[in-house]
Amino acid sequence: MSLYNLLKFLVGFFLAIVILAGASVAAALYFAARLTELPERPTFENDTSPTAQTASTPPKPTTPKPTPTPPAAPKLPEGAYRAVVVQPIGLILRDSPSFEATRIGGVGYEEKVIVLEESEDKNWQRVQAEEDSNRVGWVKGGNTEALE
């Protein structure tokens, strides 16, 4: 057997391996793409969604419902004002105006609060959550912005 014939055999063998590997990758990609397609949404006779309505049945006219007027806001105590939390991570409610005070809850970002009072040094604010009157505590000053 000559060196030329051995070289032809090796080149042909590697070429066959490369073609088989390429075909396997192409087949895998084809089937993976087919599996990622969403199937068509089925429609049923009793389906009332807008996609199930046919062209022969006109859509039913809708009458707008009147929106109820919100109740009047409760009167605030003297010196209190409405504010919103502007600290992106929210605030910790404490039972007294100190960093060593016990944590009693929290107030979320952009949550509306009522500022009831400020400490003498203006570094702390006593707030009450607008939605939950039971959540009252002290927060670090400068993290709220007045709404009114």
PAZARO-727504 format. One record per residue: y, x, z of N, C-alpha, C in turn; residue in one letter. Coordinates in pm, 1 decimal, decimal comma. Each point is the difference from the previous one (the first is absolute). Example, Ala and Ser with C-alpha at 12.3 -4.5 7.8 and 13.67 -1.06 7.14 Angstrom:
# residues 2
R n.Y n.X n.Z ca.Y ca.X ca.Z c.Y c.X c.Z residuo
R -569,0 1319,0 780,0 119,0 -89,0 0,0 120,0 90,0 0,0 a
R 105,0 -35,0 -72,0 119,0 82,0 6,0 109,0 -77,0 73,0 s
This chain:
# residues 148
R n.Y n.X n.Z ca.Y ca.X ca.Z c.Y c.X c.Z residuo
R -115,6 82,7 0,0 115,6 -82,7 0,0 123,5 88,4 0,0 m
R 88,2 -30,7 -87,7 116,3 86,6 -15,6 111,7 -45,2 93,6 s
R 96,3 85,9 17,6 115,1 -26,3 84,7 84,0 -115,2 -56,0 l
R 8,1 -10,9 -130,8 76,0 -107,4 -64,9 -60,4 -135,4 32,1 y
R -132,1 -12,2 -6,7 -66,5 -126,9 30,2 17,3 -38,9 147,4 n
R -4,1 99,1 89,4 21,0 -26,1 141,7 142,2 -49,0 25,0 l
R 97,0 58,5 -65,9 140,2 -40,4 13,2 18,9 -142,2 -52,1 l
R -60,5 -34,5 -113,3 7,7 -136,4 -53,5 -60,4 -99,7 97,4 k
R -111,3 35,6 59,7 -63,9 -89,7 96,4 89,6 -24,6 120,9 f
R 57,2 106,5 56,0 85,0 -13,6 117,8 126,8 -80,5 -30,9 l
R 64,5 23,5 -112,8 119,8 -74,3 -38,9 -35,0 -147,4 -20,4 v
R -109,2 -27,7 -65,9 -42,7 -138,7 -20,4 -32,3 -69,3 131,5 g
R -65,1 69,7 93,3 -34,2 -56,9 129,2 125,1 -34,4 79,6 f
R 94,8 94,1 7,9 124,4 -25,8 72,9 83,5 -107,8 -66,8 f
R -0,1 -5,5 -130,3 72,2 -104,1 -72,0 -60,3 -137,2 30,4 l
R -131,0 -9,8 7,7 -65,2 -126,6 34,3 33,9 -41,9 142,7 a
R 3,1 94,7 92,4 35,6 -30,2 139,2 143,3 -51,9 6,5 i
R 92,8 62,5 -69,8 140,4 -41,0 0,0 14,5 -139,8 -59,4 v
R -69,4 -28,8 -107,6 7,5 -132,8 -62,3 -56,4 -106,6 93,8 i
R -112,8 28,3 66,1 -57,6 -95,5 95,4 94,6 -23,8 118,9 l
R 60,0 106,7 51,0 92,6 -15,0 113,0 122,6 -80,8 -41,4 a
R 55,0 24,9 -117,9 116,7 -75,6 -48,4 -32,7 -146,3 -20,3 g
R -116,7 -28,4 -55,4 -39,7 -139,2 -20,2 -19,9 -70,4 134,3 a
R -53,8 68,7 98,3 -19,6 -59,1 132,8 133,4 -32,6 65,4 s
R 96,5 90,8 -10,0 133,1 -24,3 57,0 67,2 -116,4 -71,2 v
R -9,8 -4,8 -132,7 61,6 -108,9 -74,7 -62,1 -134,1 37,9 a
R -132,2 -5,0 14,4 -66,8 -124,7 39,0 41,0 -41,3 141,4 a
R 9,0 95,0 92,0 40,1 -30,6 137,6 142,1 -55,0 3,3 a
R 91,0 60,1 -76,2 138,5 -48,6 -4,3 8,3 -139,3 -61,3 l
R -79,3 -26,4 -102,0 -0,6 -131,6 -63,7 -44,3 -106,6 99,7 y
R -110,4 23,4 71,3 -50,2 -99,6 93,8 91,3 -14,1 121,8 f
R 62,2 108,4 42,0 93,5 -8,5 112,2 121,3 -84,3 -39,3 a
R 49,2 16,1 -121,8 113,4 -79,4 -46,8 -38,1 -147,2 -11,2 a
R -120,8 -28,9 -42,5 -44,3 -139,2 -11,0 -12,4 -65,7 137,1 r
R -38,1 76,5 100,7 -16,5 -55,3 133,6 132,4 -24,7 70,8 l
R 107,2 64,8 -42,5 129,2 -18,8 65,7 77,5 -118,3 -55,7 t
R -41,7 -60,1 -108,7 68,5 -116,5 -55,2 -29,6 -122,0 84,5 e
R 103,0 -81,3 26,6 -19,2 -122,5 75,6 -56,6 -107,7 -90,9 l
R -93,5 -77,7 51,1 -54,0 -108,0 -83,4 102,9 -111,5 -15,3 p
R -18,5 -82,3 -102,0 89,9 -111,5 -23,6 -14,8 -100,5 112,9 e
R 112,8 -57,1 43,6 -1,1 -95,3 110,0 -63,4 -130,2 -46,6 r
R -100,8 -47,8 71,9 -63,9 -125,4 -41,0 88,7 -119,5 34,3 p
R -9,0 -105,2 -81,0 72,8 -123,6 27,4 -101,0 -111,9 16,7 t
R 32,9 -92,1 88,7 -88,6 -109,7 30,8 73,0 -131,8 -20,7 f
R -75,8 -108,3 -9,8 57,8 -131,2 -26,3 94,6 -43,4 110,8 e
R -33,9 26,0 124,0 82,5 -44,9 110,9 105,1 102,9 41,7 n
R 21,4 100,4 -79,2 99,8 102,5 27,9 138,6 -56,1 -26,6 d
R 90,8 9,3 97,0 134,9 -55,2 -15,1 105,2 107,1 -17,3 t
R -39,0 123,5 -18,1 98,7 106,3 -16,4 67,1 -11,9 -136,5 s
R 120,9 56,9 -16,5 70,2 -11,1 -127,7 -74,3 64,6 -116,3 p
R -85,8 96,9 26,4 -72,8 64,1 -110,4 -108,5 -90,9 -54,8 t
R -45,2 -97,2 80,8 -107,5 -87,1 -44,4 51,7 -122,3 -75,5 a
R 131,1 -25,1 1,4 52,8 -115,8 -70,2 -7,2 22,9 -150,6 q
R -37,3 -102,1 -68,6 -8,4 11,4 -144,9 131,5 -42,4 -62,3 t
R 13,3 24,5 -127,3 123,2 -34,0 -71,0 17,2 -150,8 -11,6 a
R -108,4 -77,2 7,4 9,9 -144,8 -16,0 53,5 -68,7 125,3 s
R -13,0 62,0 116,7 50,9 -61,5 121,7 130,6 68,1 39,7 t
R 110,4 -73,9 -1,7 126,5 61,5 37,0 3,4 26,7 150,5 p
R 74,1 101,1 40,2 7,7 29,6 143,2 75,4 -110,8 73,2 p
R -40,1 -24,3 123,4 63,3 -103,4 79,9 137,6 47,8 44,9 k
R 101,0 -86,8 -8,7 132,8 42,1 46,3 -0,1 13,2 152,5 p
R 66,9 100,6 46,0 7,2 22,6 143,8 140,3 -33,5 48,1 t
R 5,4 -65,7 112,3 130,0 -31,8 59,0 25,0 100,2 111,4 t
R 117,2 61,2 0,6 27,8 98,9 104,1 10,4 -67,6 136,8 p
R -60,5 62,0 98,3 4,6 -52,0 134,5 127,3 49,0 68,1 k
R 64,4 -84,2 75,1 121,5 45,4 67,8 -34,9 102,2 107,3 p
R 81,6 101,4 8,3 -23,9 103,5 100,3 66,0 -43,1 129,8 t
R -71,9 11,3 109,6 59,2 -40,7 126,8 108,2 98,5 42,6 p
R 100,7 -51,8 64,1 106,9 87,2 47,7 -46,5 68,0 128,0 t
R 27,4 129,7 12,6 -45,4 70,6 119,6 76,8 -50,4 122,5 p
R -64,9 0,8 115,4 69,3 -45,3 119,8 113,4 94,9 35,5 p
R 97,8 -53,1 67,5 115,0 81,5 38,1 -45,3 109,4 96,0 a
R 59,0 117,7 -16,5 -36,5 112,5 84,3 45,2 -27,1 143,2 a
R -84,1 38,4 98,0 38,1 -24,0 138,6 122,5 82,5 37,8 p
R 74,9 -52,5 93,0 122,2 68,6 44,7 -38,3 126,7 74,2 k
R 69,9 107,9 -30,5 -28,5 129,3 60,6 74,3 14,0 132,8 l
R -57,0 78,2 92,1 72,0 26,5 124,8 129,2 76,3 -27,2 p
R 89,6 -0,6 95,2 129,1 68,1 -12,1 -21,3 149,8 -24,6 e
R 62,4 52,8 -104,5 -8,0 142,0 -32,4 -121,0 38,9 -83,6 g
R -91,7 -92,0 -24,2 -118,5 30,3 -80,0 29,5 -21,9 -148,2 a
R -76,8 68,3 -84,2 15,3 -15,7 -145,1 -133,7 22,6 -68,3 y
R -9,9 -54,4 -121,3 -122,5 17,0 -78,9 5,8 134,0 -73,3 r
R -117,0 62,6 -12,4 -8,0 129,7 -67,6 -136,0 10,8 -67,3 a
R -14,0 103,7 -80,7 -126,1 28,1 -66,7 -35,5 145,3 26,6 v
R -129,9 28,2 14,5 -47,7 136,1 26,5 8,4 80,0 -129,1 v
R 68,8 114,5 4,0 16,0 83,3 -119,3 -81,7 128,5 8,3 v
R -70,2 22,5 109,7 -85,9 118,0 12,4 -128,5 -27,4 -77,6 q
R -31,4 80,3 -104,6 -115,0 -28,7 -87,2 -135,7 -7,4 70,6 p
R -15,0 64,2 113,5 -128,9 -4,4 68,7 -3,8 -104,6 109,9 i
R 108,0 -76,5 15,2 4,8 -100,7 105,1 47,1 61,4 131,2 g
R 2,9 -82,1 103,9 49,8 45,0 129,9 -99,2 -35,0 110,3 l
R 2,9 78,9 106,6 -84,1 -23,9 116,5 82,3 -76,2 102,8 i
R -54,8 -110,6 48,5 64,4 -74,4 108,5 -41,3 62,7 132,5 l
R 98,0 23,9 88,1 -27,6 58,7 131,2 54,5 -93,5 107,5 r
R -53,1 14,4 122,5 43,4 -89,9 106,1 130,6 42,2 66,6 d
R 47,2 120,4 -25,9 130,6 44,6 49,9 57,1 100,6 -99,9 s
R 131,2 26,2 6,4 62,7 89,2 -98,5 -24,8 147,5 29,1 p
R -123,0 45,0 -26,8 -35,9 138,9 23,8 -122,2 34,4 -84,3 s
R -8,8 126,5 -41,9 -117,2 42,5 -75,8 -125,5 3,2 87,7 f
R 17,6 14,3 131,5 -113,3 2,3 91,3 -46,4 -141,2 37,1 e
R 71,5 -101,9 -42,8 -33,9 -137,9 34,9 -130,2 -42,0 -67,6 a
R -61,8 -102,7 55,7 -126,5 -51,8 -52,5 22,2 -71,2 -132,7 t
R -88,4 26,4 -94,4 5,3 -68,8 -129,4 -59,2 -139,2 16,7 r
R 75,6 -101,7 -43,9 -48,2 -137,3 16,6 -21,6 -70,7 -132,7 i
R 24,1 67,7 -109,3 -20,2 -62,3 -130,8 75,2 75,3 -107,4 g
R 25,8 -70,5 -109,7 70,5 62,0 -110,6 69,1 -102,5 -85,9 g
R 90,9 50,5 -83,6 73,9 -83,4 -94,4 -11,5 68,8 -135,5 v
R -38,4 -74,6 -102,8 -25,0 56,1 -132,5 127,0 24,2 -80,0 g
R -15,0 77,0 -107,1 110,0 30,4 -91,5 49,8 -127,8 -65,4 y
R 129,6 -15,9 -9,6 70,5 -114,2 -57,3 -30,0 -130,9 73,5 e
R -48,5 8,9 122,5 -20,5 -119,8 81,3 133,6 -37,6 63,7 e
R 28,0 -129,0 4,8 125,7 -47,3 57,5 -13,7 -9,6 151,1 k
R 102,4 49,6 69,9 3,0 -0,7 145,4 135,7 -51,2 46,5 v
R 6,6 -32,5 127,6 127,0 -36,4 63,5 30,0 110,1 100,1 i
R 113,3 66,8 -17,1 40,9 104,3 93,3 68,6 -70,5 116,4 v
R -62,7 6,3 117,8 50,5 -71,1 116,5 105,4 80,3 75,1 l
R -20,8 130,1 11,2 96,1 85,6 69,1 -23,5 144,6 -39,2 e
R 92,6 86,0 37,8 -13,0 143,4 -23,0 13,1 70,8 133,6 e
R -62,9 117,1 10,4 12,5 77,8 123,2 142,4 53,7 11,7 s
R 35,2 46,8 118,8 136,6 47,5 24,3 34,6 118,0 -89,5 e
R -96,9 86,6 -27,6 25,9 116,0 -85,5 -17,8 -30,6 -148,0 d
R -31,4 -125,9 -34,3 -15,0 -48,8 -138,5 -116,9 65,5 -73,5 k
R -92,2 64,5 72,2 -115,3 62,9 -63,2 -120,0 -94,2 -10,9 n
R 1,3 -110,5 71,7 -111,3 -93,6 0,8 51,9 -141,3 -20,4 w
R -83,9 -84,0 -61,5 33,1 -140,5 -22,2 -115,2 -86,0 51,0 q
R 35,4 -108,3 70,9 -100,8 -96,4 43,8 -8,0 -106,7 -107,3 r
R -117,9 -15,1 -62,2 -15,8 -90,8 -113,3 -108,2 -102,9 28,7 v
R 8,3 -108,2 -75,0 -100,7 -105,7 4,1 -38,4 -29,6 -143,2 q
R -129,6 -5,9 -28,3 -46,4 -34,0 -134,5 41,4 -142,9 -30,6 a
R 53,5 -22,7 -120,5 50,7 -132,0 -35,2 -111,6 -103,5 -9,5 e
R -118,2 38,3 -49,6 -110,9 -93,7 -16,1 -74,5 -24,2 130,2 e
R -0,4 97,6 89,6 -77,6 -10,4 123,1 90,9 32,6 117,7 d
R 43,7 -102,6 70,8 95,3 21,3 110,0 -64,6 71,3 118,4 s
R -131,5 15,3 1,7 -67,8 70,8 109,0 6,6 151,0 -16,6 n
R 29,8 47,5 -120,6 7,3 144,6 -24,3 142,5 47,6 25,7 r
R 26,4 42,8 120,8 131,8 49,5 39,8 -19,7 138,1 59,2 v
R 83,2 95,0 -40,7 -9,8 134,5 54,1 112,9 87,2 -48,8 g
R -3,5 124,4 41,8 103,0 97,7 -35,3 -46,8 86,3 -116,2 w
R 91,2 26,8 -94,8 -27,8 88,9 -113,1 110,9 103,5 -7,1 v
R -29,4 110,5 -64,4 100,0 106,6 -16,8 113,4 -51,9 -86,7 k
R 123,2 22,3 41,2 117,2 -47,2 -72,6 16,6 68,4 -134,0 g
R 69,9 -66,3 -90,9 27,0 55,8 -131,0 -108,2 -30,0 -103,6 g
R -102,1 -71,6 39,3 -109,6 -31,4 -90,9 3,3 -144,3 -47,8 n
R 106,0 -70,7 33,3 18,4 -137,9 -46,5 133,0 -9,7 -70,9 t
R 11,9 -101,3 -84,3 124,7 -22,4 -74,2 37,4 -147,0 16,8 e
R 123,7 -24,6 40,8 45,4 -137,0 25,1 -1,1 -82,2 -128,6 a
R -41,3 -125,7 10,1 -3,3 -90,1 -115,5 128,8 -79,3 -14,2 l
R 67,1 -26,4 107,9 119,3 -85,3 -4,4 126,7 80,7 2,9 e
